[in-house]
């Protein structure tokens, strides 16, 4: 399959800036959270389960060829089955929507070698850190000055775990891949109904610009 053999979108300035951010982030000597570019590429290949010699290039353009064919998508979330379930749910919703009739359906496949695109997401759970927050809530407390109870605002604290998260949209070119979107951030440890939504929304933007 030739590079970018599926959907076309001609991005506005903000989309071109997104590509520029991707290029800068991945070609810098250090990328976020202390990973070098080589470390990140190695980790991504391990996550995809592809050989070390597999080439993963950065997109030099955000233009993708038009096609009326369904997009064949491989979901790479490892053992995060809850995250995979989120993507399946969002894709199912897309395929039932009017957008899919206008811009084409998305087909989830289990064979990476047959995919047009890959949605890849992983977290570095070994780098989990604990953060804390607080909120104010009304509470009834004893007031010794009046020898009675009184309701007043009380600050309560809580803690939660955060982990680094990396996510990618890749286009397959034979046995190699091209990164057309990437982000890294921190996210709550665990799998929730909205986990992975940023990646899906970016992919949905691509789908909306196919024709």
C-alpha positions as CSV (number, residue, x, y, z in Angstrom):
1,X,0.0,0.0,0.0
2,X,1.5,3.4,-1.0
3,X,1.9,6.0,1.8
4,X,-1.2,7.9,2.7
5,X,-3.4,5.8,0.5
6,X,-6.5,6.7,2.5
7,X,-8.4,9.9,3.5
8,X,-7.5,13.4,2.6
9,X,-7.7,16.4,4.7
10,X,-6.4,19.8,3.7
11,X,-5.7,21.3,7.2
12,X,-6.2,24.9,8.2
13,X,-3.3,26.7,9.9
14,X,-4.0,25.1,13.3
15,X,-3.6,21.6,11.7
16,X,-0.3,22.6,10.2
17,X,0.8,23.8,13.6
18,X,-0.2,20.4,15.0
19,X,2.1,18.7,12.6
20,X,4.9,21.1,13.4
21,X,4.5,20.4,17.1
22,X,4.8,16.7,16.4
23,X,8.0,17.1,14.4
24,X,9.6,19.4,17.0
25,X,8.6,17.1,19.9
26,X,10.0,14.0,18.4
27,X,13.2,15.3,16.9
28,X,14.4,17.2,20.0
29,X,17.2,15.7,22.0
30,X,14.8,15.0,24.9
31,X,11.1,14.5,24.8
32,X,8.6,14.9,27.6
33,X,9.0,12.9,30.8
34,X,12.6,12.2,30.3
35,X,12.4,9.9,27.3
36,X,14.9,10.4,24.5
37,X,13.5,10.1,20.9
38,X,15.2,6.7,20.5
39,X,13.8,5.4,23.8
40,X,10.3,6.5,22.7
41,X,10.6,4.8,19.3
42,X,11.9,1.6,20.9
43,X,9.0,1.6,23.4
44,X,6.5,2.2,20.6
45,X,7.8,-0.7,18.5
46,X,7.6,-3.0,21.6
47,X,4.1,-1.8,22.2
48,X,3.1,-2.6,18.5
49,X,5.0,-5.9,18.6
50,X,7.0,-5.2,15.5
51,X,10.7,-6.0,14.8
52,X,13.4,-3.6,15.8
53,X,14.2,-3.0,12.1
54,X,10.7,-1.6,11.4
55,X,11.0,2.0,10.3
56,X,8.7,4.5,12.0
57,X,9.0,7.9,10.2
58,X,7.6,11.3,11.0
59,X,5.0,12.7,8.6
60,X,6.4,15.4,6.4
61,X,2.9,16.5,5.3
62,X,-0.6,16.3,6.7
63,X,-2.2,15.7,3.3
64,X,-3.7,12.2,2.9
65,X,-5.1,10.8,-0.4
66,X,-8.9,10.7,-0.7
67,X,-10.7,7.3,-0.8
68,X,-14.2,6.0,-0.5
69,X,-13.1,2.8,1.1
70,X,-13.7,2.1,4.8
71,X,-10.7,2.9,7.0
72,X,-9.1,-0.3,8.4
73,X,-8.0,0.5,11.9
74,X,-5.9,-1.6,14.3
75,X,-6.3,-0.7,18.0
76,X,-3.1,-1.1,20.0
77,X,-3.8,-0.6,23.7
78,X,-2.0,-3.7,25.1
79,X,-3.8,-5.2,28.1
80,X,-5.8,-2.0,28.7
81,X,-9.0,-3.7,27.6
82,X,-11.1,-0.9,29.1
83,X,-9.4,1.6,26.8
84,X,-9.8,-0.7,23.8
85,X,-13.5,-0.9,24.7
86,X,-13.8,2.8,24.7
87,X,-12.4,3.0,21.1
88,X,-14.7,0.2,20.0
89,X,-17.7,2.1,21.5
90,X,-16.7,5.4,19.8
91,X,-16.1,3.7,16.5
92,X,-19.5,1.9,16.7
93,X,-21.1,5.3,17.4
94,X,-19.3,6.8,14.4
95,X,-20.5,4.0,12.1
96,X,-24.1,4.5,13.2
97,X,-23.9,8.2,12.7
98,X,-24.7,10.4,9.6
99,X,-21.0,11.3,9.5
100,X,-20.1,7.7,8.5
101,X,-22.6,7.9,5.6
102,X,-20.9,11.1,4.4
103,X,-17.3,10.4,5.2
104,X,-17.1,6.6,5.3
105,X,-17.1,3.9,7.9
106,X,-14.3,2.7,10.1
107,X,-13.5,-1.0,10.2
108,X,-11.6,-2.5,13.2
109,X,-9.3,-5.3,12.3
110,X,-7.1,-7.6,14.3
111,X,-4.3,-8.0,11.8
112,X,-1.8,-5.1,12.1
113,X,-0.3,-6.0,8.7
114,X,-3.6,-5.2,7.0
115,X,-4.3,-1.9,8.8
116,X,-4.5,1.5,7.1
117,X,-4.1,3.2,10.4
118,X,-3.2,2.4,14.0
119,X,-4.5,3.9,17.1
120,X,-1.8,3.3,19.7
121,X,-1.9,4.3,23.4
122,X,0.1,3.2,26.4
123,X,0.9,4.5,29.9
124,X,4.1,4.2,31.9
125,X,2.6,2.8,35.1
126,X,6.1,2.2,36.6
127,X,6.4,6.0,36.6
128,X,3.2,6.6,38.6
129,X,3.3,9.5,41.0
130,X,0.9,10.5,43.7
131,X,-0.7,14.0,43.6
132,X,-3.2,15.6,45.9
133,X,-6.1,18.0,45.7
134,X,-8.7,19.6,48.0
135,X,-12.2,20.7,47.9
136,X,-14.5,22.6,50.2
137,X,-17.8,21.0,51.4
138,X,-20.4,22.0,54.1
139,X,-19.9,20.0,57.2
140,X,-21.5,19.9,60.6
141,X,-19.0,20.3,63.4
142,X,-19.0,20.9,67.2
143,X,-18.4,24.5,68.2
144,X,-17.2,24.5,71.8
145,X,-17.7,28.3,72.1
146,X,-21.4,27.9,71.7
147,X,-21.6,24.4,73.0
148,X,-23.6,23.4,69.9
149,X,-23.1,22.1,66.4
150,X,-22.6,24.5,63.5
151,X,-22.5,24.0,59.7
152,X,-19.6,25.6,58.0
153,X,-17.2,25.1,55.0
154,X,-14.6,22.5,55.7
155,X,-11.6,21.7,53.4
156,X,-11.1,18.1,52.6
157,X,-8.1,16.6,50.8
158,X,-7.7,13.6,48.6
159,X,-4.9,11.9,46.7
160,X,-4.7,10.3,43.3
161,X,-2.2,8.6,41.0
162,X,-1.0,10.0,37.7
163,X,1.0,8.3,35.0
164,X,2.7,9.4,31.8
165,X,0.6,8.6,28.7
166,X,1.7,8.4,25.1
167,X,-0.7,8.1,22.1
168,X,-0.3,8.0,18.3
169,X,-2.1,7.8,15.1
170,X,0.1,5.9,12.6
171,X,-0.3,5.3,8.9
172,X,0.9,1.9,7.7
173,X,3.2,1.8,4.6
174,X,4.0,-1.8,3.9
175,X,5.8,-3.1,7.0
176,X,6.7,0.4,8.2
177,X,4.7,3.2,9.7
178,X,4.4,7.0,9.6
179,X,3.4,9.0,12.6
180,X,0.7,11.5,11.6
181,X,-0.3,12.5,15.2
182,X,1.3,12.1,18.6
183,X,0.7,13.4,22.1
184,X,2.2,12.9,25.5
185,X,0.7,14.0,28.7
186,X,-0.2,12.8,32.2
187,X,-3.4,10.9,33.0
188,X,-5.1,9.3,35.9
189,X,-4.0,5.8,36.7
190,X,-6.7,3.4,35.7
191,X,-9.2,2.9,32.9
192,X,-12.3,5.1,32.8
193,X,-15.1,5.7,30.4
194,X,-13.4,8.8,28.9
195,X,-9.9,7.4,28.9
196,X,-8.2,7.8,25.5
197,X,-10.8,10.3,24.2
198,X,-8.2,12.8,23.0
199,X,-6.7,10.3,20.6
200,X,-10.2,9.3,19.3
201,X,-11.2,13.0,18.8
202,X,-8.0,13.6,16.7
203,X,-8.7,10.5,14.6
204,X,-12.3,11.6,14.2
205,X,-11.1,14.9,12.9
206,X,-9.2,13.0,10.2
207,X,-12.3,11.0,9.3
208,X,-14.3,14.3,9.0
209,X,-11.9,15.5,6.3
210,X,-11.9,12.5,4.0
211,X,-14.0,13.9,1.2
